Every structure is written in structure tokens, then in C-alpha cells.
Amino acid sequence: MAHNKPNPDDRSDNVEKLQSMIVHTIENMDEAEESMKFANAEDLARIEAKNERRRESLASLRSEIKDEYQAQQNGYNEDNY
């Protein structure tokens, strides 16, 4: 039986990854809003609902960036979590 060791917790680029996720989410929202010009009522409601979920996700991602940035400043001490 093989013993699997967990990968070390490398959080050094988490802020950058989260920022990239925000950019992509905003791009998806923009594309969805553009497609709304050609959407029927059902699709329009679906797109609006999805973009609302994206806005909520953006708020969470921004909050997570703040947390990760603070953790970077504190040197990722285990005592901080």
C-alpha cells in the first residue's frame, strides 16, 4: 500500500489566481450581458439570474483576496488560521 503525502500548502500565488478568476468572471458577465440583446424572455431571466450569482461570487472572491493578502503579509503563520 502506497503512502500518499499531501502536497505542501503553497499559497504564494493565491492572490494572483483569485484576481484572474475575478477578471474572467467579469468577462463572462460582459459577454452574457451582450447576449441579452438577442435573448428571449426565458433566456433573459436565466442570464440575469446567472449574472446575479456571478456578482455574489465576485464579492466573495474580493473578500478572499483581502484574506489572502493579509495572510501573505503575516507570513502564512498557522496561528493566524
N, C-alpha and C positions, 0 to 999 in steps of 0.2 A: 504494500500500500504506500503510495507516494504521499509525502507531506507537503502540502501547498503552503508556502509562506505568503502572507499578504504583501502586496506592493507597499513600499513606503509612501506616506502621505505627502505627496508633492503638490503643494498649493501655491507654488510660486507664481503661476500664471493664471490663477483663477480670476483675478480682476479682468485681465485681458479677454479671457474666454467669455465672461459674463458680458463685457462690453460688446463683444462680437455678436452674442446672442441678442442683445438689445438692438443693434443695427439691423440684423436680419429680421427681427420681429417687426420693426418699423417699416422696413422694405416690404414685407408681406402685407402689412396693413395698407400701405400706399397702393400696392397692386390690387388688393381687394377693393379699395375704395374706387379705383379706376374702373374695375369691372362692374361696379354698381351701376354705372351709366347704361349698361346693356342688360341688366338683370330684371327678371320678372319679380313679382311681389314676393313669391316664396323664396327665391334666391336672395333677394334683397334682405329679407328678415334673417336668413341664415348668415349672410355676410356680416350684417350688423351685430348679430349675437357673437360671432367668432371674433370680430374686432374688439368687442367689449371684453371678452376673455383675454385677448391679447393686451389690452390696456391694463387689466389686472395683473397679468404676468409681468408687464414692464415695471409696474410698481414694486412687485416682489423682487425682480432682478436688480432694480436700483437699490433696494434695501440690502440685498445680499452683497452688492458691490461695496456698500459702506461698511458692512461687517467684515468682509474680506480685507478691505484696505486697512481697517483698524487692526485686524489680526496681523497683517504684514508689518505694520508699524510696531506692534508688540512682539514681533519675532516668533509668532505662532506658538507661544508658550501654552502647554497643555493646561496650565492653571486657568487660562482665560476661557476655557470651554466647559 
